[in-house]
Amino acid sequence: MSEYDFIIVGAGSAGCVLANRLSENGKFSVLLLEAGGSDLNFWIWMPIGYGKTFYRRSVNWMYLTEPIPALNDRVSYWPRGKVMGGSSSINAMVYIRGQQQDFEDWREMGNLGWGWDDVLPYFRKAETNDRGGDDFRGDSGPLHVATMDRDLHPLCQDFIKAGLELQFRYNPDFNGARQDGVGTYQNTAKGGMRMSTARAYIRPARNRANLRIEKRALATRILFEGKRATGVRYRQNGQEKQASARREVILSAGAVNSPQLLQLSGIGPADLLRKCGVGVHHMLSGVGRNLQDHLTVDHIYRAKVPTLNEQLYPWYGKLRHGIRYLLTRRGPLSLGVNQAGGFVATRPGLERPNMQLFFSPVSYTKAPPGKRPLMNPDPFPGFVISAQPTRPTSRGHLAIRSADPSEPPEIHPNYLSTEFDLQEILEGSRLLRSLAATPALRRVIDAEIAPGPQAQSDAELLADCRQRVGTVFHPVSTCRMGPDPDQDVVDNRLRVHGLVGLRVADASIFPTVTSGNTNAPVIMVAEKAADLILADHAPQSGGAH
């Protein structure tokens, strides 16, 4: 059995950050366990290649939820990264921090130290923005954030013009002083290639003598002496192994796998654990509860003008752009599919945006819900506009099915289970109709393919939403941070309530889902977590935690 100061479970968006920061000063030994393998894969590094990794079991957990009542009992497909870099290696790369008020909400929920002024320095510390640094943006961090404007499809400007015609403001930077408005997105990329946390944080650190990385190592149980976490048992290449932690075990396995591992280790709702044949080591009813996620509704249009479909559908188009990408790292293959968008309020009187918009100059009418076969679009010109309510009120849960670590957990997202969420998704659909009716977009639209002109009333649009809405892959809050051990899982220093030497640092600790894409705030959480951990183990503190 090997021994380290810190053991980090999961080399994803958070775990890679922690492995770098905790090994940086050379004083501590760190073991990083990753259930997946290497991220040295062409389809991971090429930005549009995530269409390939979307259904690739070698790099993806490929979870399925339980049937969802409000979505006509449809099952939702949840890709989650199972590879170095985790979901930052297979996501759509949009870099969005969230609204400043999101973090004020976290603080007001009893999480001191997590207000906007507390977290902004960590967003800046993580980032190198290609437009340069300022009061809001970083210019010297490991994570490179790229402006895509030079390669964007010209239709993005028509979308922005449509937003302006609806009286939304133009916003050149959704991560600047304010989030509201329409504009173009920035991506986590550098030199036309994906900037995952594996690339940003592990490549510079991987040769450190005090950092050991074990791939294809599935953590199966946290080990304890009394209430103190002392190590991790894991399965690697068919062998059962274990490692001990002198100081702490840190779970960074994500919103699905972190609560799953806690439950497998006897930490969670007692009734569930007993039912699954797991001994109750520490009752903590919040583990796996409070699940939140974003849903999106897509409206699909046939266009009168060229879109990316004509460039990427024919074999010669694929070949031409493939060669261009290989030679120059430019062109449509160097981008994600969500090129423009925005954050807007759907009705007067709202203090902040309640809807995120996405504009994609490409369409896939034959794809199953949520799937983006990016290199195989429709054989005719088309595009997609999407609306995503930013702060849903529905809450779901996840639970292990048995004591077997290799069995995926039950996931119950409970989407659209509140009247508020039904109203929000309907308002999103209505907003997409309003955008399409502007002079800017009416000029380029040939026909609405989905939901189609037959859907006009609220009831018809809501029926379309129930049939077609899908996740945007932002699950959070299953190990929620908060002061109440009866409902929350970790305190404001990310320590698991009632236990010693065990923390969680990933999307699962979010008190609420942020208003937008979740990857940037996960990286922020890990940067802040590293500072909290290092402070607790500084010489003057005696490493008592």
Disulfide bonds with the S-S distance in Angstrom:
none
